[in-house]
Amino acid sequence: MKMKKTDIGVVLFMYAVCGFFYYHMTKLKASSQTYPRFTIILLFGLTTLYLVQMLVNAKKYGVESGVDEVFAGFQPRQFFFCLAATILYLVCIYFFGFYISTVVFMVAVLLFLKVPPLYTAITVVVIVGLIYFAFQKFLGVKLPVGTVMKALKK
């Protein structure tokens, strides 16, 4: 399989993500750095393995553009809906908190992408459950409650 030039951008982006999160991780208390450090090291290692695989494939099979494959089947309607939904989701987290916004976002996007309602429900319940137990129970991370939800509690 030939190496695609477009994959170089993916590798650079992933290294940038690792650097960004590593920089911000160093601002955390030492006791809170374990999980983020593990995740960053894992991501960095996997990205490096992918880079090595790309270089081996480039040497064996050559290099091709890859742009045609990247945009094959591109559907602007799906892309722009998901982009708008993501921006709205980030705004809604501020007002309504993480859990409510996440459930609404996931249901809206999955149904828009024509995922059957049963699978949508299963996905939402499992993901929200995993986030709850992993972040709130296991790691003790406080997720955003939202300004509207705080006002309703008073």
C-alpha positions as CSV (number, residue, x, y, z in Angstrom):
1,M,0.0,0.0,0.0
2,K,1.4,3.4,-1.0
3,M,2.0,6.1,1.5
4,K,-0.4,9.0,1.1
5,K,0.9,12.6,1.3
6,T,-2.3,13.5,3.2
7,D,-1.3,11.2,6.0
8,I,1.7,13.5,6.8
9,G,-0.8,16.2,7.8
10,V,-2.6,13.8,10.1
11,V,0.7,12.8,11.8
12,L,1.7,16.5,12.3
13,F,-1.8,17.3,13.6
14,M,-1.6,14.5,16.2
15,Y,1.8,15.6,17.3
16,A,0.5,19.1,17.7
17,V,-2.4,17.7,19.8
18,C,0.0,15.8,22.0
19,G,2.1,19.0,22.5
20,F,-0.9,21.1,23.3
21,F,-2.3,18.7,25.9
22,Y,1.2,18.1,27.4
23,Y,1.7,21.8,27.8
24,H,-1.7,22.1,29.6
25,M,-1.2,18.9,31.6
26,T,2.0,20.4,33.2
27,K,-0.2,23.1,34.8
28,L,-2.2,20.5,36.7
29,K,-1.3,19.3,40.2
30,A,1.2,16.5,40.2
31,S,-1.4,14.1,41.6
32,S,-3.7,14.9,38.6
33,Q,-1.2,14.4,35.9
34,T,-1.1,10.5,35.9
35,Y,-4.0,9.8,33.6
36,P,-3.4,12.7,31.1
37,R,0.3,11.8,30.9
38,F,-0.5,8.1,30.2
39,T,-3.0,9.1,27.5
40,I,-0.6,11.6,25.9
41,I,2.2,9.1,25.9
42,L,-0.1,6.4,24.4
43,L,-1.2,8.8,21.7
44,F,2.3,9.9,20.9
45,G,3.5,6.3,20.7
46,L,0.7,5.3,18.4
47,T,1.3,8.3,16.2
48,T,5.0,7.5,16.0
49,L,4.2,3.8,15.1
50,Y,1.9,5.1,12.3
51,L,4.7,7.4,11.1
52,V,7.1,4.5,11.0
53,Q,4.6,2.4,9.1
54,M,4.1,5.3,6.6
55,L,7.8,5.6,6.0
56,V,8.2,1.8,5.5
57,N,5.3,1.9,3.0
58,A,6.8,4.9,1.2
59,K,10.1,3.1,0.8
60,K,8.5,-0.2,-0.3
61,Y,5.6,1.0,-2.5
62,G,6.2,4.7,-3.2
63,V,4.1,7.8,-2.4
64,E,0.8,9.1,-3.8
65,S,-1.3,12.2,-3.3
66,G,-4.3,10.7,-1.5
67,V,-6.4,13.9,-1.9
68,D,-8.9,12.1,-4.2
69,E,-9.6,9.5,-1.5
70,V,-9.9,12.0,1.3
71,F,-12.8,13.8,-0.3
72,A,-14.4,10.9,-2.0
73,G,-18.0,10.7,-0.8
74,F,-17.8,14.1,1.0
75,Q,-21.3,15.3,1.8
76,P,-21.3,19.0,2.5
77,R,-24.8,18.8,4.2
78,Q,-23.5,16.3,6.8
79,F,-20.3,18.2,7.4
80,F,-21.9,21.6,7.9
81,F,-24.7,20.1,10.1
82,C,-22.2,18.4,12.3
83,L,-20.0,21.5,12.5
84,A,-22.9,23.7,13.5
85,A,-24.1,21.1,16.0
86,T,-20.7,20.9,17.5
87,I,-20.4,24.7,17.9
88,L,-23.9,24.8,19.4
89,Y,-23.0,21.9,21.7
90,L,-20.0,23.9,23.1
91,V,-22.3,26.9,23.7
92,C,-24.9,24.7,25.4
93,I,-22.4,23.2,27.7
94,Y,-21.9,26.6,29.2
95,F,-25.6,27.1,29.8
96,F,-27.0,23.6,30.4
97,G,-24.0,21.6,31.6
98,F,-22.2,18.7,30.2
99,Y,-24.7,15.9,30.5
100,I,-27.8,17.5,29.2
101,S,-25.9,19.1,26.3
102,T,-24.1,15.8,25.5
103,V,-27.3,13.8,25.4
104,V,-29.1,16.3,23.1
105,F,-26.0,16.6,20.9
106,M,-25.5,12.9,20.5
107,V,-29.2,12.2,19.8
108,A,-29.5,15.0,17.3
109,V,-26.3,14.0,15.4
110,L,-26.9,10.3,15.4
111,L,-30.5,10.7,14.2
112,F,-29.4,13.2,11.5
113,L,-26.9,10.6,10.3
114,K,-29.8,8.1,10.1
115,V,-28.6,5.8,12.9
116,P,-31.6,3.7,14.0
117,P,-33.2,5.0,17.2
118,L,-32.4,1.8,19.2
119,Y,-28.7,2.0,18.4
120,T,-28.8,5.8,19.2
121,A,-30.4,5.1,22.6
122,I,-27.9,2.4,23.4
123,T,-24.9,4.5,22.3
124,V,-26.0,7.5,24.3
125,V,-26.6,5.5,27.5
126,V,-23.3,3.6,27.2
127,I,-21.2,6.7,26.4
128,V,-22.8,8.9,29.1
129,G,-22.4,6.0,31.6
130,L,-18.8,5.5,30.7
131,I,-18.1,9.2,31.0
132,Y,-19.9,9.4,34.4
133,F,-18.1,6.4,35.9
134,A,-14.7,7.2,34.4
135,F,-14.5,10.9,35.0
136,Q,-16.8,11.6,38.0
137,K,-16.5,8.4,40.0
138,F,-13.0,7.1,39.1
139,L,-11.1,10.2,38.4
140,G,-13.1,12.7,40.5
141,V,-13.3,15.2,37.7
142,K,-16.1,17.8,38.0
143,L,-17.8,18.3,34.7
144,P,-19.5,21.6,33.8
145,V,-23.0,22.0,35.4
146,G,-24.1,25.0,33.4
147,T,-25.2,28.5,34.4
148,V,-28.9,27.7,33.9
149,M,-28.7,24.6,35.9
150,K,-26.9,26.4,38.7
151,A,-29.6,29.1,38.8
152,L,-32.3,26.4,39.0
153,K,-30.6,24.7,42.0
154,K,-30.7,28.0,44.0
